[in-house]
Amino acid sequence: MSTPAGRRSPYGWQIGSLAGSPIYLGRSWPVIAVVIVVVFGPNLAQPDRGPEYGYLAAAGYALLLLLSVLVHEAAHALAARWSGHPVDRIVADVWGGHTVYDSARTSPGTTAVIAVVGPLANLALAVIGYLLQSVTTNDTALLLLSIITLANLFVGVFNLLPGLPLDGGQIVSALVWRVTGRRGAGFVVAGWLGRAVAVATVAWFVLLPFLRGQPGDAFGMVFPIVIAAFLWQGATGAIRAGRIHEATRQPAADVLEPVVVLPATTTVAQADSALASGALRPTPDRRAADDRVWLVTSDDRGWPVGVVEPGAAQAVPLEARPRTTLSAVTVAQPGAWVVGVSVTDVLTDLIRVMSERSLSYAVVVDSTSRSVLGLATADRINAVVGAQLARRGRR
């Protein structure tokens, strides 16, 4: 459900839409606008224009910067839609902005294209601003055009630096993915490069001027450090995501636990007898490490509706078991808990679906035959991924 323009949402205020995708002004954006006005206002003041002139000019710069951010993100969004990926939202926030689109089925080439168009849009704005300066005579317009031209030039070039979370890092990640066939490896390489960019940012804008005896003002020292901290945080997240991606490249079927599906009207006693006699074989036909077999109940059409917690069934007294149906000890699950997978799907795909649907349990079926393959549990997946990371020594 969309939020009407001008209304607040978890992402901020919706100020419009692009091809059906909402555009939000993040609640953090006014912070950077105030900083721009306070910091740049005094520097833009002119004695013959009154004390308020500098602040008004700085406010105009803040608005033009917002427009530049939106053009940058709109380029990402349009490229994503052109590539067939639904765009959930565009958000302008304190760090510039971000575009959220469905990248589950993307490719290295598509990822690179979506990434590169953002900085290219900024460089195009810089060219437009430069050309407009030659035909503009108004002093205030010239001032704002010169500032926003330099800002777009800097943002465009800076975003092309080869490290995540910058757009250039997305391009590097896509290149490594293309060469190695491993998307996780791309995240890791581009994440480490992002850390290098963060260190270089502090060295270039803070340390080098300081060593030269030209440290500048407090804002000029602090702002690069804040940007570097943001880059380091994003790069670290990319490295972590890449390592998890590498740890989840195994087939999705490897984490499935054996399951027996019975009608919810089956009594606990009947289930005990069937399992004890071996009349029911678990799917898949193997036991988990702890010899556990899950019971899943189905409705009268055979559709899985819930999972029987082992402790709940065992707690039913012996004398009550013949008249207690499995429905009484079933934890109902949402309809979306039945997940179809193909033979090519890996654990990454299963985790993505379970995360999107907020599932703790998932009955996994073959997407072609619709036969039940087993039960996926968040606990089991976390244990498998944790063990993989531990073996790699990368916790």
C-alpha positions in Angstrom: 0.0 0.0 0.0 1.4 3.4 -1.0 1.5 6.4 1.2 -0.2 9.5 -0.1 2.2 12.3 -1.1 3.1 14.5 1.8 2.3 11.9 4.4 4.8 10.2 6.6 5.8 6.5 6.4 8.6 4.4 8.0 10.9 5.8 5.3 9.9 9.5 5.8 7.6 11.8 3.8 6.4 10.7 0.4 7.0 13.6 -2.0 6.1 11.9 -5.2 6.5 8.8 -7.3 8.5 7.6 -10.3 6.9 5.1 -12.7 4.8 3.9 -9.8 7.6 3.7 -7.2 7.2 6.0 -4.2 9.9 8.7 -3.6 10.5 9.5 0.1 12.3 12.4 1.8 13.9 10.7 4.7 13.5 12.1 8.2 17.3 12.5 8.3 17.4 14.7 5.3 16.4 18.0 7.1 19.5 17.4 9.3 21.9 17.7 6.3 19.9 20.7 5.0 20.3 22.5 8.3 24.0 21.7 8.4 24.4 23.1 4.9 22.6 26.3 5.8 24.5 26.8 9.0 27.9 26.0 7.6 27.7 27.6 4.2 25.4 30.5 5.0 28.1 32.8 6.6 30.6 31.9 3.8 28.1 32.9 1.1 27.1 36.2 2.7 27.7 39.5 0.8 27.9 42.8 2.7 25.8 44.7 0.2 23.0 42.0 0.2 22.1 41.9 3.9 22.9 39.3 6.5 20.1 36.9 5.4 21.5 36.6 1.8 24.1 34.0 2.6 21.6 31.7 4.4 19.0 32.0 1.6 21.7 31.1 -0.9 22.8 28.1 1.2 19.1 27.0 1.4 18.9 27.2 -2.4 22.1 25.1 -2.6 20.5 22.5 -0.2 17.4 22.3 -2.5 19.6 21.9 -5.6 21.6 19.2 -3.9 18.3 17.4 -3.1 17.4 17.6 -6.7 20.8 16.1 -7.7 20.3 13.2 -5.2 16.9 12.5 -6.6 18.2 12.5 -10.2 21.0 10.1 -9.2 18.5 7.7 -7.5 16.0 8.1 -10.3 18.7 6.9 -12.8 19.2 3.8 -10.6 15.5 3.2 -10.4 14.8 3.6 -14.1 17.7 1.3 -15.0 16.4 -1.3 -12.6 12.9 -1.2 -14.0 14.3 -1.3 -17.6 16.2 -4.4 -16.5 13.0 -6.0 -15.2 13.5 -5.6 -11.5 10.6 -4.1 -9.5 11.6 -0.9 -7.6 10.2 -0.8 -4.1 11.2 2.8 -3.2 13.5 5.7 -3.6 14.7 7.5 -0.5 16.7 10.7 -0.1 18.4 10.7 3.3 21.3 12.1 5.3 23.8 10.0 3.3 22.5 11.1 0.0 20.0 8.4 -0.9 19.3 4.9 -1.9 17.1 3.0 -4.2 15.6 -0.4 -3.1 14.8 -2.9 -5.9 14.4 -6.6 -6.2 17.9 -7.9 -7.0 17.2 -11.6 -6.4 17.4 -12.6 -10.1 19.9 -10.0 -11.2 23.1 -10.7 -13.2 26.6 -9.2 -13.1 26.0 -7.1 -16.2 22.6 -5.8 -15.0 24.1 -5.0 -11.5 26.9 -3.0 -13.1 24.5 -1.1 -15.4 22.2 -0.1 -12.6 25.2 1.0 -10.5 27.0 3.1 -13.1 24.0 5.2 -14.3 23.8 7.0 -10.9 27.2 8.6 -11.0 26.8 9.2 -14.8 23.7 11.2 -14.0 25.6 13.4 -11.6 28.4 14.0 -14.2 25.7 14.9 -16.7 24.2 17.4 -14.3 27.7 18.8 -13.8 28.1 19.3 -17.6 24.6 21.0 -17.7 25.5 23.3 -14.9 28.8 24.2 -16.5 27.0 25.0 -19.8 24.3 27.1 -18.1 27.0 29.3 -16.4 28.0 30.6 -19.8 24.5 31.9 -20.5 23.6 33.1 -17.0 24.1 36.7 -15.9 22.5 36.8 -12.5 25.1 36.7 -9.7 23.1 34.5 -7.4 22.2 32.0 -10.1 25.9 31.9 -11.2 26.9 31.3 -7.6 24.5 28.4 -7.1 25.3 26.9 -10.5 29.0 26.9 -9.8 28.5 25.3 -6.4 26.1 22.6 -7.6 28.3 21.9 -10.7 31.3 21.2 -8.5 29.2 19.2 -6.1 27.8 17.0 -8.9 31.3 16.6 -10.4 32.7 15.5 -7.0 29.8 13.2 -6.2 29.9 11.6 -9.6 33.7 10.9 -9.5 33.7 9.9 -5.8 30.8 7.4 -6.3 32.8 5.7 -9.1 35.7 4.9 -6.7 36.0 1.0 -6.6 34.7 0.1 -3.2 31.4 -0.8 -1.6 29.1 0.8 -0.6 29.9 3.2 -3.4 28.5 2.6 -6.9 32.0 1.9 -8.2 32.1 -0.9 -5.6 29.0 -2.4 -7.1 30.7 -2.4 -10.5 33.8 -4.1 -9.1 31.6 -6.6 -7.2 29.8 -7.4 -10.5 33.1 -7.8 -12.3 34.5 -10.3 -9.7 31.1 -12.1 -9.8 31.4 -12.4 -13.6 34.9 -13.7 -13.5 34.6 -16.1 -10.6 30.9 -17.1 -10.8 30.6 -16.3 -7.1 28.6 -13.3 -6.1 29.8 -13.5 -2.5 33.4 -13.2 -3.6 32.5 -10.0 -5.4 31.0 -8.6 -2.1 34.2 -9.5 -0.2 36.6 -8.0 -2.7 34.6 -4.8 -3.1 34.1 -4.6 0.6 37.9 -4.6 1.3 38.4 -2.0 -1.4 35.7 0.0 0.3 37.7 -0.1 3.5 40.7 1.1 1.6 38.6 4.0 0.2 37.5 5.0 3.7 41.1 5.1 4.9 42.2 7.0 1.8 39.4 9.6 2.4 40.7 10.4 5.8 44.3 10.5 4.6 43.5 12.8 1.7 41.1 15.2 3.2 42.3 15.3 6.8 45.7 13.8 7.4 47.5 15.3 4.4 46.3 18.9 4.9 47.2 18.5 8.6 50.7 17.4 7.8 51.0 20.3 5.4 49.9 22.7 8.2 46.6 23.4 6.4 44.0 21.6 8.5 41.2 24.0 7.6 38.0 24.5 9.6 36.4 22.1 12.0 33.7 21.1 9.4 36.3 20.4 6.8 38.1 18.0 9.2 35.0 16.3 10.7 32.9 15.8 7.6 35.4 13.5 5.8 35.8 11.5 9.0 32.0 11.0 9.1 31.9 10.0 5.5 34.8 7.6 6.0 33.0 6.0 9.0 29.9 5.5 6.8 32.0 3.9 4.1 33.8 1.7 6.6 30.5 0.5 8.1 29.0 -0.2 4.6 32.2 -2.0 3.5 32.2 -4.1 6.6 28.6 -5.1 6.0 29.4 -6.0 2.4 32.3 -8.3 3.6 30.0 -9.9 6.1 27.3 -10.4 3.5 29.8 -11.8 1.0 31.1 -14.4 3.5 27.6 -15.4 4.4 26.8 -15.7 0.7 29.8 -17.9 0.2 28.7 -20.0 3.2 25.3 -20.5 1.7 26.2 -21.7 -1.8 25.4 -25.3 -1.0 22.2 -26.9 -2.3 19.1 -25.8 -0.4 18.2 -29.5 0.1 21.3 -30.0 2.3 19.6 -28.2 5.3 16.2 -29.9 5.1 15.1 -32.1 8.0 13.0 -35.2 7.6 9.3 -34.6 7.8 6.1 -36.7 7.9 2.9 -35.1 6.7 -0.4 -36.3 8.4 -3.9 -35.0 8.3 -4.7 -32.7 11.2 -7.6 -35.0 12.2 -5.1 -37.9 12.9 -5.0 -38.7 16.6 -1.7 -38.6 18.5 -2.0 -42.4 19.2 -2.5 -43.1 15.5 0.6 -41.0 14.6 2.6 -42.9 17.3 1.6 -46.3 15.8 2.3 -45.3 12.2 5.7 -43.9 13.1 6.6 -46.9 15.3 5.6 -49.4 12.7 7.6 -47.8 10.0 4.5 -47.5 7.8 5.4 -43.8 7.3 8.8 -43.0 5.8 10.1 -39.5 6.4 10.7 -37.1 3.5 13.6 -36.9 2.7 14.3 -40.5 3.6 17.1 -39.7 6.0 17.4 -38.8 9.6 18.8 -35.6 11.0 21.9 -35.7 13.2 19.7 -35.9 16.3 17.4 -38.6 14.7 14.5 -36.1 14.7 11.6 -36.4 12.4 9.2 -33.5 12.2 5.4 -34.0 12.1 3.5 -31.6 9.8 -0.2 -31.5 9.7 -2.4 -30.9 6.6 -5.9 -29.9 5.9 -8.5 -32.1 4.1 -7.0 -31.1 0.8 -3.5 -32.3 1.8 -2.1 -28.7 2.1 0.4 -28.4 5.0 -1.0 -26.1 7.6 1.2 -26.4 10.7 4.0 -28.1 12.5 3.8 -30.3 15.6 6.3 -29.2 18.1 8.0 -32.4 19.5 7.5 -31.4 23.1 3.8 -30.7 22.6 2.9 -34.1 21.3 5.0 -35.9 23.9 3.2 -34.0 26.7 -0.2 -35.5 25.8 -1.1 -38.1 28.5 -1.2 -41.7 27.4 -4.9 -42.0 28.2 -5.7 -38.9 26.2 -3.7 -39.8 23.1 -6.4 -41.9 21.4 -8.9 -39.0 21.4 -6.4 -36.0 21.0 -6.0 -35.0 17.4 -2.8 -33.5 16.0 -4.6 -30.3 15.4 -4.6 -29.8 19.2 -0.8 -29.8 19.3 -0.1 -28.1 16.0 1.4 -24.6 15.7 -0.4 -23.1 12.8 1.7 -21.5 10.1 1.0 -18.9 7.4 -0.1 -20.0 4.0 3.2 -18.7 2.5 5.2 -21.2 4.5 5.2 -23.7 1.7 8.2 -22.8 -0.4 9.0 -24.2 -3.9 12.6 -24.8 -4.9 14.3 -26.1 -8.0 17.3 -28.4 -8.4 19.5 -25.3 -9.1 18.4 -23.3 -6.0 21.0 -22.9 -3.3 20.6 -22.1 0.4 21.0 -18.4 -0.4 17.7 -18.6 -2.3 15.9 -20.4 0.5 17.1 -17.9 3.1 16.0 -15.0 1.0 12.5 -16.4 0.6 12.2 -17.2 4.3 13.5 -13.8 5.3 11.1 -12.0 2.9 8.1 -14.0 4.3 9.4 -13.8 8.0 9.3 -17.6 8.3 10.7 -19.6 11.2 9.6 -22.9 9.5 9.1 -23.7 5.8 7.8 -26.8 4.2 10.0 -27.1 1.1 8.5 -28.7 -2.0 9.9 -29.4 -5.5 8.8 -26.5 -7.7 8.0 -28.9 -10.6 6.5 -32.0 -9.0 5.2 -30.3 -5.8 6.4 -33.3 -3.8 7.5 -32.5 -0.2 11.3 -32.4 0.1 11.5 -31.7 3.8 11.3 -29.0 6.5 13.5 -26.0 6.7 13.9 -24.3 10.1 15.6 -21.1 11.0 17.5 -22.7 13.8 18.9 -25.4 11.5 19.9 -22.9 8.9 21.6 -20.7 11.4 23.5 -23.7 12.8 24.6 -24.7 9.3 25.7 -21.2 8.3 27.4 -20.7 11.6 29.4 -23.9 11.3 30.4 -22.9 7.8 31.6 -19.5 8.9 33.4 -21.1 11.9 35.2 -23.5 9.7 36.4 -20.6 7.5 37.6 -18.8 10.6 35.5 -15.8 9.7 33.2 -15.1 12.6 
